[in-house]
Amino acid sequence: MVELTDSNFEEMVYGSDDMWLVEFFAPWCGHCKNLAPQWAAAATELKGKVKLGAVDATVHTVTASRFQVTYGLSLLLSSIVVLLLLPTYEWLC
């Protein structure tokens, strides 16, 4: 799992020919925490096929807002974890 940030997202994801599966999460989100082992397993299983990355939407707000990801009460109430398949930019949520 690659930590994606406001400063490395463009280069790492768009500057790559690889396909990326990107999770936007909040560190306090219980559902996000519960998915962490599955993300780690998927990263291992998909190694060499698809790169997996994660964006902390509470810190990297520029990247999160670029994909219309918000956190806070709406995320907490709807329990949404947003996934993007890039470079084709298909919503998977």
N, C-alpha and C positions, 0 to 999 in steps of 0.2 A: 504494500500500500504506500503510495507516494503522497506526502503532504503537499497540497497545492495551496498557494498563497496569492495575494494580490500581485506580488512582485514576480512570481515565477509561472503563473498560470498560462499566460500568453506564449511564452517560450516553450514550456514543457508540453503543453497540449496542442496548441495551434502550430507550433514550430516543429511538430513531430508528424511523421507519416503513420504512426501507430494509432490504433483505435483505443479510445479511453472510455472507461465507465467511471463517472464522477459522482460522488456522494456529497451533498451539502448537508451539514449537520450542526447541531448545537451541543456542546459538551455536557450540558446539564440535562439533556433530553434522555429520558429513560429508554425510549424506543431505540434511539440511536446507540445507546450503550449496549442494549440487548442484541443489536445487529452486528456489533464489533466482531464477535467470533466468526460469524458467517462471512463478513467481509474479508477477514484474514484467510479463511478457507478458500473463498473464491479467488483471491489474489494468488494463492498457491496453485490452485487448479487451472487458472487461466494464464499462468506465467508463460510468456512467449507468444501468446495469442492476443490478449487484451490487457492493457495496463489499467490498473485501478488506482484512483486518486480520491482524496477527501479534502473538502474545503470547510473549514470552521466558519460558518456563516456569521458567527458573533464577532469574529475578529476581522475577517477578510470581506468586509461589507461591499467593497467596490465590485469584486467578482460576483458575489452573491446577488447584488442588485442588477448586475448585467444580465443575469438569467432569471430575474424577477423572483428571487428567493428571499423571503423575509423570515425572521425568527421572532419569537416572543409569544404572546398569548395565542395568536392564530396558529402557530406551529404546535404549541402545546395542546390546544383544543382539538386540532384536526389530526395530530400525530402523523404529520407528513415528513417523509424522508424523500428528498428530491434526487432522482437519478437521471443523468444525462449520458447518452451514448454519443461520443464525439469521435471523429470530426463531422459526422453526418448531422449532429445536433438533433437527435430524436429524443423526445420526452418519454421517459419510461415510468412515470409516477402515476 
